[in-house]
Amino acid sequence: MCRIFWLPMLINPKFAIIAHDITAIFCAWALVLLTRFNFEIPPAHFVDASASAAPIVVLIQGVVNGYFGLYRGLWRFASLPDLWNLFRSASLGTFVIAISLFVLNRLEYIPRSTVVLYPLFLIVLLGGPRLFYRILKDRSMAALRHGIGKKVLVVGGGTAGEAVIREMLRESDFRPLGLVD
């Protein structure tokens, strides 16, 4: 009997997140080049330079993403601190990539607009699906639980009260009606 050794990797959510992020990093890098040339086919030397820089970009940005903990959390808990980490990761990654490519080839045939456009595209391509997944998950859970459960009044405010209410909406048989602080 032949055993498929890579099957658990495909089921692992962390592997899926990393695969998504690698794809998004590559797409952001390609979008920068396409945007620079108004979505027309760029000259061959620009394509060659960007293609040879792509593995460096993916490697550096992947390491920086890991450093900022983008692979630690689950997408269903994506929040503003995660978006802030994503912003910091995109900024630092762009800086390190620009320095690395400057050292390697003095940014020859790499558009200067890369420094501005790459982090913007990266934040949209990495953050958009995370927030979309969070919204989708929250709405589907709320729709399943709407009108079902015992009505409760939560005593205590602040972040703890908010966390309790979110957890009730997500995973419990209780339906919060209000918050008393």
C-alpha positions as CSV (number, residue, x, y, z in Angstrom):
1,M,0.0,0.0,0.0
2,C,1.5,3.3,-1.1
3,R,1.4,6.0,1.6
4,I,1.0,9.6,0.6
5,F,3.5,11.4,2.8
6,W,2.5,15.0,1.8
7,L,-1.2,14.7,2.5
8,P,-1.1,15.9,6.1
9,M,0.7,19.0,4.9
10,L,-2.2,19.9,2.6
11,I,-4.7,19.5,5.5
12,N,-2.6,21.6,7.9
13,P,-4.0,25.1,8.1
14,K,-0.6,26.6,8.8
15,F,0.7,25.1,5.5
16,A,-2.3,26.6,3.7
17,I,-1.6,30.0,5.2
18,I,2.1,29.9,4.2
19,A,1.2,28.7,0.7
20,H,-1.3,31.6,0.4
21,D,1.2,34.1,1.6
22,I,3.9,32.9,-0.8
23,T,1.4,33.2,-3.7
24,A,0.3,36.7,-2.5
25,I,3.9,37.9,-2.2
26,F,4.7,36.7,-5.7
27,C,1.5,38.3,-7.1
28,A,2.2,41.6,-5.3
29,W,5.7,41.6,-6.9
30,A,4.3,40.9,-10.4
31,L,1.5,43.5,-9.9
32,V,4.1,46.2,-9.2
33,L,5.8,45.5,-12.6
34,L,2.5,45.4,-14.4
35,T,1.3,48.6,-12.8
36,R,4.5,50.4,-13.6
37,F,4.0,49.6,-17.3
38,N,0.2,50.3,-17.3
39,F,-0.7,46.6,-17.6
40,E,1.1,46.2,-20.9
41,I,3.9,43.7,-21.5
42,P,7.1,45.2,-20.0
43,P,10.4,45.2,-21.9
44,A,12.2,41.9,-21.6
45,H,15.1,43.2,-19.4
46,F,12.6,44.4,-16.8
47,V,10.8,41.1,-16.8
48,D,14.1,39.2,-16.5
49,A,15.3,41.4,-13.6
50,S,12.0,41.1,-11.7
51,A,11.9,37.3,-12.3
52,S,15.4,36.8,-11.0
53,A,14.6,39.0,-8.0
54,A,11.3,37.1,-7.2
55,P,12.8,34.3,-5.2
56,I,14.8,36.8,-3.1
57,V,11.6,38.8,-2.5
58,V,9.6,35.7,-1.5
59,L,12.3,34.5,0.8
60,I,12.9,37.8,2.6
61,Q,9.2,38.7,2.9
62,G,8.4,35.2,4.1
63,V,11.0,35.4,6.9
64,V,9.8,38.9,7.8
65,N,6.2,37.7,7.9
66,G,7.3,34.9,10.2
67,Y,9.2,37.3,12.4
68,F,6.0,39.5,12.9
69,G,3.9,36.4,13.7
70,L,1.7,36.4,10.7
71,Y,1.7,32.5,10.7
72,R,0.9,32.2,14.4
73,G,-2.8,33.1,14.6
74,L,-5.8,31.7,12.9
75,W,-7.6,33.7,10.2
76,R,-10.9,33.6,12.0
77,F,-9.4,35.7,14.8
78,A,-7.9,38.3,12.4
79,S,-8.0,41.7,14.2
80,L,-6.5,45.2,14.1
81,P,-3.3,44.1,15.9
82,D,-2.9,41.5,13.1
83,L,-3.4,44.2,10.5
84,W,-0.8,46.4,12.3
85,N,1.6,43.4,12.2
86,L,0.9,43.0,8.5
87,F,1.6,46.7,7.9
88,R,4.9,46.5,9.9
89,S,5.9,43.3,8.1
90,A,5.2,44.8,4.6
91,S,7.2,48.0,5.5
92,L,10.2,46.2,7.0
93,G,10.1,43.6,4.2
94,T,10.1,46.3,1.5
95,F,13.0,48.0,3.2
96,V,15.1,44.8,3.5
97,I,14.2,43.8,-0.1
98,A,15.2,47.2,-1.5
99,I,18.5,47.1,0.4
100,S,19.2,43.5,-0.7
101,L,18.4,44.2,-4.3
102,F,20.5,47.4,-4.2
103,V,23.5,45.4,-2.9
104,L,23.0,42.6,-5.4
105,N,22.4,44.6,-8.6
106,R,22.0,48.3,-7.6
107,L,18.2,47.9,-8.4
108,E,19.0,47.8,-12.1
109,Y,15.8,47.4,-14.1
110,I,13.7,47.3,-10.9
111,P,11.2,50.1,-11.0
112,R,11.6,52.7,-8.3
113,S,7.9,52.7,-7.8
114,T,8.3,49.2,-6.3
115,V,9.2,50.8,-2.9
116,V,5.8,52.5,-2.8
117,L,3.5,50.0,-4.6
118,Y,4.8,46.7,-3.3
119,P,3.8,47.2,0.3
120,L,0.4,48.5,-0.7
121,F,-0.4,45.5,-2.9
122,L,1.1,43.2,-0.3
123,I,-1.2,44.5,2.5
124,V,-4.2,44.2,0.2
125,L,-3.3,40.7,-1.0
126,L,-2.4,39.4,2.5
127,G,-4.8,41.3,4.6
128,G,-7.9,41.2,2.4
129,P,-8.4,37.4,2.4
130,R,-7.7,37.3,6.2
131,L,-10.3,39.9,7.0
132,F,-12.8,38.5,4.4
133,Y,-12.4,35.0,6.0
134,R,-13.0,36.6,9.5
135,I,-16.1,38.4,8.3
136,L,-17.4,35.3,6.6
137,K,-16.8,33.1,9.6
138,D,-18.4,35.6,12.0
139,R,-21.5,36.0,9.9
140,S,-22.0,32.3,9.3
141,M,-21.7,31.6,13.0
142,A,-24.0,34.5,13.8
143,A,-26.5,33.3,11.2
144,L,-26.5,29.8,12.6
145,R,-27.0,31.0,16.2
146,H,-29.4,33.9,15.5
147,G,-32.5,33.5,17.7
148,I,-31.1,30.3,19.3
149,G,-29.9,30.1,22.8
150,K,-30.6,31.4,26.2
151,K,-30.8,35.2,26.5
152,V,-28.1,36.6,28.9
153,L,-26.9,40.0,30.1
154,V,-23.2,40.3,30.3
155,V,-21.8,42.1,33.4
156,G,-18.5,43.7,33.0
157,G,-17.2,45.9,30.2
158,G,-14.0,46.6,28.5
159,T,-12.0,44.1,26.4
160,A,-12.9,41.2,28.7
161,G,-16.6,41.9,28.2
162,E,-16.1,42.2,24.5
163,A,-14.2,38.9,24.4
164,V,-16.9,37.2,26.3
165,I,-19.6,38.4,23.9
166,R,-17.6,37.4,20.9
167,E,-17.0,34.0,22.3
168,M,-20.7,33.6,23.1
169,L,-21.7,34.6,19.6
170,R,-19.1,32.2,18.1
171,E,-19.2,29.1,20.3
172,S,-21.9,29.0,22.9
173,D,-25.6,28.3,23.6
174,F,-26.1,31.8,25.0
175,R,-27.3,34.9,23.2
176,P,-26.0,38.1,24.7
177,L,-28.6,40.9,24.8
178,G,-26.6,43.6,26.4
179,L,-23.6,44.7,28.4
180,V,-23.7,46.2,31.9
181,D,-20.5,47.9,33.0
